[in-house]
Amino acid sequence: MGWKENKVVEYFISARAELKKVAWPTRPEITRFSILVIVISLAIAAFFGILDYALNLGLEQLIK
């Protein structure tokens, strides 16, 4: 079991070293990207809501 523990420790040491190399985003970048995601999500939701409403009206006209 000793060699498995060594592999696990080696993995975490390697992972920590890699995480130190990562270029983490700054707080303003995180804020900007978060707002962008929210705006795009709302735009897509509005688009599909309008599309659903229009298709529903069209289907009701076909059924009548």
TORBA-395730 format. One record per atom (N, C-alpha, C): x, y, z negated; atom name; residue number from 1; residue in one letter. Coordinates in steps of 0.02 Angstrom, whole numbers, padded with zeros to 5 digits, always signed. Example, Ala and Ser with C-alpha at 12.3 -4.5 7.8 and 13.67 -1.06 7.14 Angstrom:
BEGIN
+--------+--------+--------+------+-----+------+
!     c1 !     c2 !     c3 ! atom ! seq ! type !
+--------+--------+--------+------+-----+------+
! +00660 ! -00284 ! -00390 !    N !   1 !    A !
! +00615 ! -00225 ! -00390 !   CA !   1 !    A !
! +00660 ! -00165 ! -00390 !    C !   1 !    A !
! +00642 ! -00112 ! -00354 !    N !   2 !    S !
! +00684 ! -00053 ! -00357 !   CA !   2 !    S !
! +00645 ! +00002 ! -00394 !    C !   2 !    S !
+--------+--------+--------+------+-----+------+
end
This chain:
BEGIN
+--------+--------+--------+------+-----+------+
!     c1 !     c2 !     c3 ! atom ! seq ! type !
+--------+--------+--------+------+-----+------+
! +00041 ! -00060 ! +00000 !    N !   1 !    M !
! +00000 ! +00000 ! +00000 !   CA !   1 !    M !
! +00043 ! +00063 ! +00000 !    C !   1 !    M !
! +00106 ! +00057 ! -00017 !    N !   2 !    G !
! +00151 ! +00114 ! -00020 !   CA !   2 !    G !
! +00159 ! +00149 ! +00046 !    C !   2 !    G !
! +00163 ! +00111 ! +00100 !    N !   3 !    W !
! +00174 ! +00143 ! +00165 !   CA !   3 !    W !
! +00113 ! +00181 ! +00187 !    C !   3 !    W !
! +00052 ! +00158 ! +00168 !    N !   4 !    K !
! -00009 ! +00194 ! +00186 !   CA !   4 !    K !
! -00012 ! +00261 ! +00150 !    C !   4 !    K !
! +00007 ! +00261 ! +00086 !    N !   5 !    E !
! +00007 ! +00324 ! +00048 !   CA !   5 !    E !
! +00057 ! +00372 ! +00079 !    C !   5 !    E !
! +00114 ! +00346 ! +00101 !    N !   6 !    N !
! +00164 ! +00389 ! +00132 !   CA !   6 !    N !
! +00137 ! +00419 ! +00196 !    C !   6 !    N !
! +00099 ! +00380 ! +00235 !    N !   7 !    K !
! +00070 ! +00406 ! +00298 !   CA !   7 !    K !
! +00019 ! +00460 ! +00283 !    C !   7 !    K !
! -00021 ! +00451 ! +00231 !    N !   8 !    V !
! -00071 ! +00501 ! +00213 !   CA !   8 !    V !
! -00037 ! +00566 ! +00192 !    C !   8 !    V !
! +00013 ! +00561 ! +00150 !    N !   9 !    V !
! +00049 ! +00620 ! +00128 !   CA !   9 !    V !
! +00082 ! +00654 ! +00187 !    C !   9 !    V !
! +00111 ! +00615 ! +00231 !    N !  10 !    E !
! +00144 ! +00642 ! +00291 !   CA !  10 !    E !
! +00093 ! +00678 ! +00335 !    C !  10 !    E !
! +00033 ! +00650 ! +00340 !    N !  11 !    Y !
! -00020 ! +00681 ! +00380 !   CA !  11 !    Y !
! -00038 ! +00750 ! +00352 !    C !  11 !    Y !
! -00048 ! +00754 ! +00287 !    N !  12 !    F !
! -00068 ! +00817 ! +00256 !   CA !  12 !    F !
! -00013 ! +00869 ! +00260 !    C !  12 !    F !
! +00049 ! +00848 ! +00254 !    N !  13 !    I !
! +00105 ! +00895 ! +00261 !   CA !  13 !    I !
! +00107 ! +00922 ! +00332 !    C !  13 !    I !
! +00097 ! +00877 ! +00381 !    N !  14 !    S !
! +00097 ! +00897 ! +00451 !   CA !  14 !    S !
! +00038 ! +00944 ! +00466 !    C !  14 !    S !
! -00021 ! +00927 ! +00438 !    N !  15 !    A !
! -00080 ! +00969 ! +00449 !   CA !  15 !    A !
! -00070 ! +01038 ! +00420 !    C !  15 !    A !
! -00041 ! +01042 ! +00361 !    N !  16 !    R !
! -00028 ! +01107 ! +00330 !   CA !  16 !    R !
! +00020 ! +01149 ! +00372 !    C !  16 !    R !
! +00071 ! +01117 ! +00399 !    N !  17 !    A !
! +00120 ! +01152 ! +00441 !   CA !  17 !    A !
! +00086 ! +01179 ! +00504 !    C !  17 !    A !
! +00041 ! +01139 ! +00533 !    N !  18 !    E !
! +00006 ! +01162 ! +00594 !   CA !  18 !    E !
! -00042 ! +01220 ! +00578 !    C !  18 !    E !
! -00075 ! +01217 ! +00520 !    N !  19 !    L !
! -00121 ! +01271 ! +00502 !   CA !  19 !    L !
! -00084 ! +01337 ! +00490 !    C !  19 !    L !
! -00022 ! +01334 ! +00471 !    N !  20 !    K !
! +00017 ! +01395 ! +00463 !   CA !  20 !    K !
! +00033 ! +01427 ! +00530 !    C !  20 !    K !
! +00032 ! +01387 ! +00584 !    N !  21 !    K !
! +00047 ! +01413 ! +00651 !   CA !  21 !    K !
! -00014 ! +01445 ! +00684 !    C !  21 !    K !
! -00073 ! +01433 ! +00657 !    N !  22 !    V !
! -00135 ! +01457 ! +00687 !   CA !  22 !    V !
! -00139 ! +01533 ! +00682 !    C !  22 !    V !
! -00159 ! +01564 ! +00737 !    N !  23 !    A !
! -00170 ! +01637 ! +00737 !   CA !  23 !    A !
! -00243 ! +01648 ! +00717 !    C !  23 !    A !
! -00255 ! +01659 ! +00652 !    N !  24 !    W !
! -00322 ! +01668 ! +00626 !   CA !  24 !    W !
! -00350 ! +01736 ! +00647 !    C !  24 !    W !
! -00415 ! +01740 ! +00662 !    N !  25 !    P !
! -00444 ! +01805 ! +00682 !   CA !  25 !    P !
! -00447 ! +01853 ! +00623 !    C !  25 !    P !
! -00445 ! +01917 ! +00640 !    N !  26 !    T !
! -00449 ! +01969 ! +00589 !   CA !  26 !    T !
! -00523 ! +01979 ! +00569 !    C !  26 !    T !
! -00533 ! +02014 ! +00514 !    N !  27 !    R !
! -00601 ! +02027 ! +00490 !   CA !  27 !    R !
! -00644 ! +02064 ! +00543 !    C !  27 !    R !
! -00617 ! +02116 ! +00576 !    N !  28 !    P !
! -00656 ! +02150 ! +00628 !   CA !  28 !    P !
! -00674 ! +02104 ! +00687 !    C !  28 !    P !
! -00628 ! +02060 ! +00705 !    N !  29 !    E !
! -00642 ! +02012 ! +00759 !   CA !  29 !    E !
! -00698 ! +01965 ! +00739 !    C !  29 !    E !
! -00696 ! +01941 ! +00678 !    N !  30 !    I !
! -00748 ! +01895 ! +00654 !   CA !  30 !    I !
! -00816 ! +01931 ! +00655 !    C !  30 !    I !
! -00817 ! +01993 ! +00632 !    N !  31 !    T !
! -00879 ! +02032 ! +00631 !   CA !  31 !    T !
! -00905 ! +02042 ! +00701 !    C !  31 !    T !
! -00861 ! +02062 ! +00747 !    N !  32 !    R !
! -00882 ! +02074 ! +00816 !   CA !  32 !    R !
! -00909 ! +02011 ! +00849 !    C !  32 !    R !
! -00874 ! +01955 ! +00840 !    N !  33 !    F !
! -00897 ! +01892 ! +00870 !   CA !  33 !    F !
! -00961 ! +01867 ! +00839 !    C !  33 !    F !
! -00970 ! +01878 ! +00774 !    N !  34 !    S !
! -01031 ! +01857 ! +00741 !   CA !  34 !    S !
! -01091 ! +01896 ! +00767 !    C !  34 !    S !
! -01082 ! +01962 ! +00775 !    N !  35 !    I !
! -01135 ! +02004 ! +00803 !   CA !  35 !    I !
! -01151 ! +01982 ! +00874 !    C !  35 !    I !
! -01099 ! +01968 ! +00913 !    N !  36 !    L !
! -01109 ! +01946 ! +00982 !   CA !  36 !    L !
! -01149 ! +01881 ! +00984 !    C !  36 !    L !
! -01134 ! +01834 ! +00941 !    N !  37 !    V !
! -01170 ! +01770 ! +00939 !   CA !  37 !    V !
! -01243 ! +01782 ! +00921 !    C !  37 !    V !
! -01256 ! +01825 ! +00873 !    N !  38 !    I !
! -01325 ! +01840 ! +00852 !   CA !  38 !    I !
! -01363 ! +01873 ! +00909 !    C !  38 !    I !
! -01333 ! +01921 ! +00943 !    N !  39 !    V !
! -01366 ! +01956 ! +00998 !   CA !  39 !    V !
! -01382 ! +01908 ! +01055 !    C !  39 !    V !
! -01334 ! +01867 ! +01074 !    N !  40 !    I !
! -01345 ! +01820 ! +01128 !   CA !  40 !    I !
! -01398 ! +01769 ! +01109 !    C !  40 !    I !
! -01398 ! +01746 ! +01047 !    N !  41 !    S !
! -01448 ! +01698 ! +01024 !   CA !  41 !    S !
! -01518 ! +01729 ! +01027 !    C !  41 !    S !
! -01524 ! +01792 ! +01006 !    N !  42 !    L !
! -01589 ! +01825 ! +01009 !   CA !  42 !    L !
! -01612 ! +01836 ! +01081 !    C !  42 !    L !
! -01565 ! +01853 ! +01125 !    N !  43 !    A !
! -01582 ! +01863 ! +01196 !   CA !  43 !    A !
! -01606 ! +01798 ! +01228 !    C !  43 !    A !
! -01573 ! +01743 ! +01213 !    N !  44 !    I !
! -01593 ! +01678 ! +01240 !   CA !  44 !    I !
! -01661 ! +01658 ! +01212 !    C !  44 !    I !
! -01671 ! +01669 ! +01147 !    N !  45 !    A !
! -01735 ! +01653 ! +01116 !   CA !  45 !    A !
! -01792 ! +01694 ! +01148 !    C !  45 !    A !
! -01779 ! +01758 ! +01160 !    N !  46 !    A !
! -01829 ! +01800 ! +01192 !   CA !  46 !    A !
! -01844 ! +01776 ! +01263 !    C !  46 !    A !
! -01792 ! +01759 ! +01300 !    N !  47 !    F !
! -01800 ! +01734 ! +01368 !   CA !  47 !    F !
! -01844 ! +01672 ! +01369 !    C !  47 !    F !
! -01828 ! +01624 ! +01327 !    N !  48 !    F !
! -01867 ! +01562 ! +01327 !   CA !  48 !    F !
! -01937 ! +01573 ! +01299 !    C !  48 !    F !
! -01945 ! +01620 ! +01253 !    N !  49 !    G !
! -02012 ! +01637 ! +01228 !   CA !  49 !    G !
! -02056 ! +01666 ! +01283 !    C !  49 !    G !
! -02028 ! +01713 ! +01322 !    N !  50 !    I !
! -02064 ! +01743 ! +01378 !   CA !  50 !    I !
! -02078 ! +01690 ! +01431 !    C !  50 !    I !
! -02030 ! +01648 ! +01446 !    N !  51 !    L !
! -02039 ! +01595 ! +01495 !   CA !  51 !    L !
! -02094 ! +01547 ! +01473 !    C !  51 !    L !
! -02094 ! +01528 ! +01410 !    N !  52 !    D !
! -02145 ! +01484 ! +01383 !   CA !  52 !    D !
! -02214 ! +01516 ! +01389 !    C !  52 !    D !
! -02219 ! +01579 ! +01371 !    N !  53 !    Y !
! -02282 ! +01615 ! +01375 !   CA !  53 !    Y !
! -02307 ! +01618 ! +01447 !    C !  53 !    Y !
! -02263 ! +01634 ! +01494 !    N !  54 !    A !
! -02283 ! +01639 ! +01564 !   CA !  54 !    A !
! -02305 ! +01571 ! +01592 !    C !  54 !    A !
! -02268 ! +01519 ! +01576 !    N !  55 !    L !
! -02287 ! +01452 ! +01600 !   CA !  55 !    L !
! -02353 ! +01430 ! +01568 !    C !  55 !    L !
! -02363 ! +01448 ! +01506 !    N !  56 !    N !
! -02426 ! +01431 ! +01472 !   CA !  56 !    N !
! -02485 ! +01465 ! +01506 !    C !  56 !    N !
! -02477 ! +01529 ! +01523 !    N !  57 !    L !
! -02530 ! +01565 ! +01558 !   CA !  57 !    L !
! -02544 ! +01534 ! +01626 !    C !  57 !    L !
! -02491 ! +01516 ! +01662 !    N !  58 !    G !
! -02499 ! +01485 ! +01727 !   CA !  58 !    G !
! -02534 ! +01418 ! +01722 !    C !  58 !    G !
! -02516 ! +01379 ! +01673 !    N !  59 !    L !
! -02547 ! +01313 ! +01663 !   CA !  59 !    L !
! -02621 ! +01321 ! +01644 !    C !  59 !    L !
! -02636 ! +01370 ! +01603 !    N !  60 !    E !
! -02706 ! +01382 ! +01584 !   CA !  60 !    E !
! -02747 ! +01400 ! +01646 !    C !  60 !    E !
! -02718 ! +01439 ! +01691 !    N !  61 !    Q !
! -02754 ! +01458 ! +01752 !   CA !  61 !    Q !
! -02766 ! +01397 ! +01797 !    C !  61 !    Q !
! -02720 ! +01350 ! +01798 !    N !  62 !    L !
! -02729 ! +01289 ! +01838 !   CA !  62 !    L !
! -02783 ! +01244 ! +01808 !    C !  62 !    L !
! -02787 ! +01242 ! +01743 !    N !  63 !    I !
! -02835 ! +01198 ! +01709 !   CA !  63 !    I !
! -02906 ! +01225 ! +01716 !    C !  63 !    I !
! -02915 ! +01291 ! +01715 !    N !  64 !    K !
! -02982 ! +01321 ! +01719 !   CA !  64 !    K !
! -03013 ! +01310 ! +01784 !    C !  64 !    K !
+--------+--------+--------+------+-----+------+
end
